Amino acid sequence: MTTLYDIPLQTLTGEPTSLAAYQGQAVLLVNVASKCGLTPQYAGLERLQQQYGDRGFTVLGVPCNQFAGQEPGSSEEIRTFCSATYGVSFPLLAKTDVNGESRHPLYAELTKAADAAGEAGDVAWNFEKFLIGAGGDVVSRFRPTTEPEAPEVVAAIEAQLPA
């Protein structure tokens, strides 16, 4: 059986990786975009990274250009924007499709998870958040307008931090 840890991924710089690199940690995986009305959520994501990063947690950003072309840049442009504008220190993956025929296998699995309203399926927009527990399962899904530091997100992260 394939797990989330087995799915091949690529970093923003083109290096091969997988979620196995984060095994035993809680991961907040977020499809991100630089030119979206929700882009300021990068600041909250970075604060979560700073607050919990040394406790077995990481944010993992996944640039996606499927929503109104709001992530048009190259890998270098994305990296520079995130670093210079929001001081992003968390890892970023290569630009990825999250919906449709070219949906990445990771998102084929993630989108099976339901949100708090019990709805699974396609990613709704940029900044949809999936919390993967230390055991490698999706434990929570938060829709795009849910702020990264919303009480329900913070509570879910804290519940998944390794002991």
C-alpha positions as CSV (number, residue, x, y, z in Angstrom):
1,M,0.0,0.0,0.0
2,T,1.3,3.4,-0.9
3,T,1.4,6.0,1.9
4,L,1.8,9.8,1.6
5,Y,5.5,9.2,2.6
6,D,6.0,7.1,-0.6
7,I,4.9,9.7,-3.1
8,P,7.9,11.3,-4.9
9,L,8.0,15.1,-4.7
10,Q,10.4,17.8,-5.9
11,T,11.7,20.8,-4.0
12,L,11.5,24.3,-5.4
13,T,15.1,24.0,-6.4
14,G,14.5,20.7,-8.3
15,E,15.8,18.2,-5.8
16,P,14.0,15.0,-5.3
17,T,12.3,14.6,-1.9
18,S,9.2,13.1,-0.3
19,L,7.1,13.5,2.9
20,A,9.3,10.7,4.4
21,A,11.7,13.6,5.1
22,Y,9.2,14.8,7.7
23,Q,8.2,11.4,9.1
24,G,7.4,11.6,12.8
25,Q,6.5,15.3,12.5
26,A,3.3,17.3,12.0
27,V,3.2,19.0,8.6
28,L,0.9,21.7,7.5
29,L,0.9,21.4,3.7
30,V,-0.5,24.5,1.9
31,N,-0.9,25.3,-1.8
32,V,0.4,28.8,-2.0
33,A,0.5,31.7,-4.6
34,S,2.3,35.0,-4.7
35,K,-0.4,37.1,-6.4
36,C,-3.5,36.2,-4.5
37,G,-5.7,38.1,-2.1
38,L,-4.8,35.4,0.4
39,T,-1.1,35.8,-0.1
40,P,-0.7,37.7,3.2
41,Q,-1.4,34.3,4.9
42,Y,2.4,33.6,4.3
43,A,3.0,35.8,7.3
44,G,0.9,33.6,9.6
45,L,2.4,30.4,8.1
46,E,5.8,31.7,8.9
47,R,4.8,32.6,12.5
48,L,3.6,29.0,12.9
49,Q,6.9,27.8,11.5
50,Q,8.8,29.9,14.0
51,Q,6.5,29.0,16.9
52,Y,6.4,25.2,16.4
53,G,9.4,24.4,14.1
54,D,11.6,23.2,16.9
55,R,8.8,21.0,18.3
56,G,8.4,18.5,15.4
57,F,6.4,20.7,13.0
58,T,6.9,22.2,9.6
59,V,4.9,24.2,7.1
60,L,5.4,22.9,3.6
61,G,4.4,25.3,0.8
62,V,3.3,24.0,-2.6
63,P,3.2,26.8,-5.2
64,C,0.3,26.3,-7.6
65,N,-0.7,28.4,-10.6
66,Q,-4.1,26.8,-11.2
67,F,-6.2,29.5,-9.6
68,A,-6.5,32.6,-11.9
69,G,-2.8,32.3,-12.8
70,Q,-1.9,33.7,-9.4
71,E,1.5,31.9,-9.2
72,P,3.1,32.7,-12.6
73,G,6.7,33.0,-11.5
74,S,9.7,30.8,-12.0
75,S,11.0,28.8,-9.1
76,E,13.7,31.5,-8.4
77,E,11.0,34.2,-8.6
78,I,8.8,32.4,-6.1
79,R,11.8,31.7,-3.7
80,T,12.9,35.4,-3.9
81,F,9.3,36.7,-3.3
82,C,8.7,34.4,-0.3
83,S,12.0,35.2,1.3
84,A,12.1,39.0,0.6
85,T,8.4,39.7,1.2
86,Y,7.5,37.4,4.1
87,G,10.8,36.0,5.4
88,V,9.7,32.5,4.6
89,S,12.0,29.9,6.2
90,F,9.8,26.8,5.7
91,P,10.4,24.5,2.7
92,L,8.7,25.0,-0.6
93,L,8.1,22.3,-3.2
94,A,8.1,22.7,-7.0
95,K,5.1,24.3,-8.6
96,T,2.4,21.6,-8.6
97,D,-1.1,21.1,-10.0
98,V,-3.6,20.3,-7.2
99,N,-6.7,19.7,-9.3
100,G,-7.7,18.3,-12.7
101,E,-6.2,15.7,-15.0
102,S,-2.7,16.8,-14.1
103,R,-3.3,16.7,-10.4
104,H,-0.1,15.6,-8.5
105,P,-0.5,12.1,-6.9
106,L,0.0,13.7,-3.5
107,Y,-3.1,15.9,-4.0
108,A,-5.0,12.9,-5.4
109,E,-4.6,11.4,-1.9
110,L,-4.9,14.7,0.1
111,T,-8.2,15.6,-1.5
112,K,-9.8,12.4,-0.2
113,A,-9.7,14.1,3.2
114,A,-12.8,15.9,4.3
115,D,-12.9,19.4,5.9
116,A,-14.8,20.2,9.1
117,A,-18.1,20.3,7.2
118,G,-17.5,16.8,5.9
119,E,-16.6,17.9,2.4
120,A,-13.8,16.2,0.5
121,G,-12.8,16.7,-3.2
122,D,-11.0,19.4,-5.2
123,V,-8.9,22.1,-3.6
124,A,-11.1,25.2,-3.5
125,W,-8.5,27.9,-4.0
126,N,-5.0,29.0,-3.0
127,F,-4.0,28.5,0.6
128,E,-6.0,25.4,1.3
129,K,-4.3,23.6,4.3
130,F,-3.9,20.0,5.0
131,L,-2.5,18.9,8.4
132,I,-0.6,15.6,8.3
133,G,0.0,14.0,11.6
134,A,3.3,12.5,12.8
135,G,2.0,9.1,11.6
136,G,1.6,10.3,8.0
137,D,-2.2,10.6,7.9
138,V,-4.3,13.6,7.0
139,V,-5.9,14.6,10.3
140,S,-7.4,18.0,9.4
141,R,-8.3,20.0,6.3
142,F,-8.9,23.8,6.4
143,R,-10.3,25.7,3.5
144,P,-8.5,28.7,2.0
145,T,-10.1,31.5,4.0
146,T,-9.2,29.9,7.3
147,E,-6.3,31.9,8.6
148,P,-3.2,29.9,9.5
149,E,-3.3,31.1,13.1
150,A,-7.0,30.5,13.6
151,P,-7.7,28.8,16.9
152,E,-8.9,25.6,15.2
153,V,-5.7,25.4,13.2
154,V,-3.5,26.0,16.2
155,A,-5.4,23.5,18.3
156,A,-5.1,20.9,15.6
157,I,-1.3,21.5,15.2
158,E,-0.7,21.4,18.9
159,A,-2.6,18.1,19.1
160,Q,-0.3,16.6,16.5
161,L,3.0,17.7,17.9
162,P,5.3,14.7,18.7
163,A,5.5,14.1,22.5
